[in-house]
Amino acid sequence: MEIGIIGLGKMGYNLALNIKDHGHKVFAYNRSPEKIQEAENQGVLGAYSIEELVGKLSAPRVIWLMVPAGNPVDEMVEMLMPLVDQGDMIIDGGNSNYKDTLRRYERLKEKGIRFADVGTSGGVEGARNGACMMVGAEKDVFERIEPLIKDICVENGYVHTGESGSGHYVKMIHNGIEYGMLQAIGEGFEILEKSQFELDYGAIAKVWNHGSVIRGWLMELMERAFEKDPQLQAIKGVIHSSGEGLWTVQEALELQVPVHTIASSLFVRYRSQQEDTFSGKVIAALRNEFGGHSVEKMDK
């Protein structure tokens, strides 16, 4: 299968390599040519303009966007619309608000352009070696890209969630749950840090990940973070918010669903901009481990 990738950030770059490794022909465009050249060195075919990318793809084209949510997606859709043909497909693999996704779907449908929204989880490692994907699309659109999705996901790691918009909706709720899980881990380790005992947090994370009820990938990443910095002294407990936790809480308010844990974890992220805590360090370290999200370093 031929596919064009637009956006070679942490996720897009690794996704392009994942797709290429499974025998698909990948063309890639990025605003900075250095990333294109880096991808070319790994066997991806580069395109140095949107027009060149569209021109190199065989019809019906499939173009996968991995650009930041919001205006960048709208700008890219507007750039592509006069260049693509009816029957071509645009995939939004970023963390777009599902309401924006529904609006884009209707706009593209008017022009006969197919559309799929793909919520992608698993962080940078997942993008490279096997992701988890939630796909919102019309049935025939999903069937067209399912072989590709199956190739680049872990076993049982993808689902057709239903109509357009549902993929990003399900991913939004996934990220809301993630907020709460990270918060619980952060709070637990802060209690340990405040206790009277001299504890090895890395060893605790390791044992908790072997047979305990709270074992899992996040605990594995916690062990990794403590191996790098046993007291997390090098980073600040500032937790940046991607927006999806806020969207989840807003959706819950509209649906009158109580979400005490997710809402509380969102407020902690806002508070973390003002004051440093050990739980903030824990969550910041975890986000860096699984998603490559930036951390703020302590002043030396």
C-alpha positions as CSV (number, residue, x, y, z in Angstrom):
1,M,0.0,0.0,0.0
2,E,1.2,3.5,-0.7
3,I,0.7,6.2,1.9
4,G,1.8,9.8,2.5
5,I,2.7,11.0,5.9
6,I,2.6,14.7,6.8
7,G,4.3,15.5,10.0
8,L,7.5,13.9,11.2
9,G,7.5,14.7,14.9
10,K,8.2,12.0,17.5
11,M,5.0,10.1,16.7
12,G,4.9,10.7,12.9
13,Y,8.5,9.8,12.3
14,N,8.2,6.5,14.2
15,L,4.9,5.7,12.6
16,A,6.4,6.3,9.1
17,L,9.2,3.8,9.9
18,N,6.7,1.3,11.3
19,I,4.7,1.5,8.2
20,K,7.8,1.2,6.0
21,D,9.0,-1.8,7.9
22,H,5.8,-3.7,7.1
23,G,6.4,-3.4,3.3
24,H,4.3,-0.4,2.5
25,K,5.6,2.4,0.3
26,V,5.8,5.6,2.5
27,F,6.2,9.1,1.2
28,A,6.8,11.7,3.9
29,Y,6.7,15.5,4.2
30,N,7.7,17.8,7.1
31,R,8.0,21.5,7.4
32,S,11.7,21.2,8.3
33,P,13.7,19.4,5.6
34,E,16.1,17.9,8.1
35,K,13.5,15.5,9.4
36,I,12.7,14.5,5.8
37,Q,16.3,13.7,5.2
38,E,16.5,11.8,8.4
39,A,13.5,9.7,7.3
40,E,15.1,9.2,3.8
41,N,18.1,7.7,5.5
42,Q,15.8,5.1,7.0
43,G,14.3,4.1,3.7
44,V,11.3,6.5,3.6
45,L,10.7,8.4,0.4
46,G,10.9,12.1,0.9
47,A,8.7,14.9,-0.5
48,Y,9.7,18.5,0.1
49,S,6.4,20.1,-0.5
50,I,2.7,19.2,-0.1
51,E,2.3,19.4,-3.9
52,E,5.2,17.0,-4.4
53,L,3.8,14.5,-1.9
54,V,0.3,14.5,-3.5
55,G,1.9,14.2,-6.9
56,K,4.0,11.2,-6.0
57,L,1.1,9.2,-4.6
58,S,-1.0,6.9,-6.8
59,A,-4.7,7.3,-6.9
60,P,-6.8,6.7,-4.8
61,R,-4.4,8.5,-2.4
62,V,-4.1,7.9,1.3
63,I,-2.6,10.8,3.3
64,W,-2.0,10.4,7.0
65,L,-1.7,13.6,9.1
66,M,0.4,13.6,12.2
67,V,0.3,17.3,13.1
68,P,-0.7,19.1,16.3
69,A,-4.4,19.3,17.0
70,G,-6.3,22.5,16.2
71,N,-5.5,25.0,13.6
72,P,-2.5,23.0,12.1
73,V,-5.0,20.2,11.1
74,D,-7.4,22.7,9.6
75,E,-4.6,24.5,7.7
76,M,-3.3,21.2,6.3
77,V,-6.8,20.0,5.3
78,E,-7.4,23.4,3.4
79,M,-4.0,23.0,1.7
80,L,-4.8,19.4,0.6
81,M,-8.4,20.0,-0.6
82,P,-7.5,21.6,-4.0
83,L,-4.8,19.1,-4.6
84,V,-6.5,15.7,-4.0
85,D,-9.3,14.1,-6.0
86,Q,-12.7,12.5,-5.1
87,G,-12.1,9.1,-3.5
88,D,-8.8,10.1,-2.0
89,M,-8.5,9.7,1.8
90,I,-7.2,11.9,4.6
91,I,-6.5,10.3,8.0
92,D,-6.1,12.4,11.1
93,G,-3.9,10.4,13.5
94,G,-3.4,13.2,16.0
95,N,-5.2,14.1,19.2
96,S,-7.9,16.2,17.6
97,N,-11.1,17.3,19.5
98,Y,-13.8,15.0,18.2
99,K,-16.1,18.0,17.6
100,D,-13.4,19.4,15.2
101,T,-13.2,15.9,13.6
102,L,-17.0,15.9,12.9
103,R,-16.8,19.3,11.3
104,R,-13.8,18.3,9.1
105,Y,-15.6,15.1,8.1
106,E,-18.6,17.0,6.9
107,R,-16.5,19.5,4.9
108,L,-14.5,16.7,3.2
109,K,-17.6,14.7,2.5
110,E,-19.0,17.6,0.5
111,K,-16.0,17.3,-1.8
112,G,-16.1,13.5,-2.1
113,I,-12.9,13.1,0.0
114,R,-12.9,10.1,2.4
115,F,-11.9,10.6,6.0
116,A,-10.8,8.6,9.0
117,D,-9.9,9.7,12.5
118,V,-7.4,7.5,14.3
119,G,-6.8,7.8,18.0
120,T,-3.3,6.5,18.6
121,S,-2.0,5.2,21.9
122,G,1.2,3.5,23.0
123,G,3.5,6.5,22.9
124,V,6.6,6.7,20.8
125,E,7.6,3.1,21.3
126,G,4.1,2.0,20.2
127,A,4.3,4.2,17.1
128,R,7.6,2.5,16.2
129,N,7.0,-1.1,17.2
130,G,3.2,-1.6,17.5
131,A,0.6,0.9,18.4
132,C,-3.0,0.8,19.8
133,M,-5.5,2.5,17.5
134,M,-9.1,3.5,17.7
135,V,-10.5,4.2,14.2
136,G,-13.6,6.2,13.5
137,A,-14.7,6.0,9.9
138,E,-17.5,4.8,7.5
139,K,-17.4,1.0,7.2
140,D,-15.9,0.9,3.7
141,V,-13.3,3.5,4.6
142,F,-12.2,1.4,7.6
143,E,-12.1,-1.8,5.4
144,R,-9.9,0.0,3.0
145,I,-7.2,0.8,5.6
146,E,-7.7,-2.1,8.0
147,P,-4.8,-4.2,6.5
148,L,-2.5,-1.2,7.1
149,I,-3.8,-0.6,10.6
150,K,-3.5,-4.3,11.5
151,D,0.2,-4.3,10.3
152,I,1.3,-1.4,12.5
153,C,-0.6,-2.3,15.7
154,V,0.1,-4.9,18.3
155,E,-2.0,-8.0,18.3
156,N,-5.6,-7.1,19.1
157,G,-4.5,-3.5,19.3
158,Y,-7.0,-1.8,17.0
159,V,-10.8,-1.4,16.9
160,H,-13.2,0.2,14.5
161,T,-15.1,2.4,16.9
162,G,-17.8,3.3,14.5
163,E,-18.7,6.4,12.6
164,S,-16.4,9.4,11.9
165,G,-15.5,11.2,15.1
166,S,-15.8,8.2,17.3
167,G,-12.1,7.3,17.1
168,H,-11.0,10.6,18.5
169,Y,-13.8,10.5,21.0
170,V,-12.7,7.1,22.4
171,K,-9.1,8.3,22.5
172,M,-10.2,11.5,24.4
173,I,-11.7,9.3,27.1
174,H,-8.7,7.0,27.1
175,N,-6.5,10.1,27.8
176,G,-8.8,11.2,30.6
177,I,-8.4,7.8,32.2
178,E,-4.7,8.1,31.7
179,Y,-4.7,11.4,33.6
180,G,-6.3,9.7,36.6
181,M,-4.0,6.7,36.6
182,L,-0.9,8.9,36.4
183,Q,-2.2,11.0,39.3
184,A,-2.8,7.9,41.5
185,I,0.8,6.7,40.8
186,G,2.2,10.2,41.5
187,E,0.2,10.5,44.8
188,G,1.3,7.1,46.0
189,F,4.9,7.8,45.5
190,E,4.7,11.1,47.2
191,I,3.3,9.4,50.3
192,L,6.3,7.0,50.1
193,E,8.7,10.0,49.7
194,K,7.2,11.7,52.8
195,S,7.4,8.7,55.0
196,Q,9.9,7.9,57.8
197,F,11.5,5.1,55.7
198,E,14.5,5.2,53.4
199,L,12.9,3.6,50.4
200,D,14.2,2.6,47.0
201,Y,11.5,3.8,44.7
202,G,12.9,2.0,41.6
203,A,12.8,-1.3,43.5
204,I,9.3,-0.7,44.7
205,A,8.1,0.1,41.1
206,K,9.8,-3.1,39.9
207,V,8.2,-5.3,42.5
208,W,4.8,-3.7,42.0
209,N,5.1,-4.6,38.3
210,H,5.6,-8.3,39.1
211,G,2.4,-10.0,40.2
212,S,0.7,-7.0,41.9
213,V,-2.7,-5.7,41.2
214,I,-1.3,-2.4,39.9
215,R,1.3,-4.0,37.6
216,G,1.5,-2.6,34.0
217,W,3.4,-0.6,31.5
218,L,3.2,2.6,33.5
219,M,4.8,0.9,36.5
220,E,7.5,-0.5,34.1
221,L,8.1,3.1,32.9
222,M,8.2,4.3,36.5
223,E,11.0,1.8,37.3
224,R,12.9,3.1,34.2
225,A,12.5,6.7,35.3
226,F,13.8,6.0,38.8
227,E,16.8,4.1,37.3
228,K,17.8,7.3,35.5
229,D,17.2,9.6,38.5
230,P,16.5,7.8,41.8
231,Q,15.0,10.9,43.5
232,L,13.9,12.7,40.4
233,Q,16.0,15.6,41.5
234,A,16.8,16.8,38.0
235,I,13.3,17.7,37.0
236,K,10.5,20.0,38.2
237,G,7.1,18.6,39.1
238,V,5.5,20.7,36.3
239,I,2.9,18.6,34.4
240,H,1.9,20.0,31.1
241,S,-1.6,19.3,29.8
242,S,-2.3,18.2,26.3
243,G,-5.9,19.3,26.4
244,E,-7.6,15.9,26.2
245,G,-8.1,15.8,30.0
246,L,-9.9,19.1,29.8
247,W,-12.1,17.9,26.9
248,T,-13.0,14.7,28.8
249,V,-14.1,16.8,31.8
250,Q,-16.1,19.2,29.6
251,E,-17.8,16.2,27.9
252,A,-18.6,14.7,31.3
253,L,-20.2,18.0,32.4
254,E,-22.3,18.1,29.2
255,L,-23.4,14.5,29.9
256,Q,-23.8,15.1,33.6
257,V,-21.4,12.2,34.4
258,P,-19.4,12.7,37.7
259,V,-15.7,12.3,37.0
260,H,-14.1,13.1,40.4
261,T,-10.7,11.5,39.7
262,I,-10.2,12.8,36.2
263,A,-11.3,16.3,37.1
264,S,-9.0,16.3,40.2
265,S,-6.0,15.2,38.1
266,L,-6.7,18.0,35.6
267,F,-6.7,20.6,38.4
268,V,-3.4,19.1,39.8
269,R,-1.8,19.8,36.4
270,Y,-2.9,23.4,36.5
271,R,-1.6,23.7,40.1
272,S,1.7,22.1,39.1
273,Q,2.5,25.3,37.1
274,Q,2.7,27.1,40.4
275,E,4.4,24.8,42.9
276,D,6.8,21.9,42.8
277,T,5.8,18.5,44.3
278,F,7.2,15.0,44.2
279,S,4.0,13.6,42.7
280,G,4.4,16.2,39.9
281,K,7.9,14.9,39.3
282,V,6.6,11.3,39.1
283,I,4.0,12.2,36.6
284,A,6.3,14.4,34.5
285,A,8.9,11.6,34.5
286,L,6.3,9.1,33.4
287,R,5.0,11.3,30.5
288,N,8.5,11.7,29.4
289,E,9.1,8.0,29.4
290,F,6.0,6.9,27.4
291,G,5.5,9.8,25.1
292,G,8.7,11.7,25.0
293,H,6.9,14.7,26.5
294,S,9.3,17.5,27.6
295,V,10.2,18.0,31.2
296,E,11.3,21.1,33.0
297,K,14.8,20.7,34.5
298,M,15.7,22.0,37.9
299,D,18.0,25.0,38.0
300,K,21.5,24.0,38.9
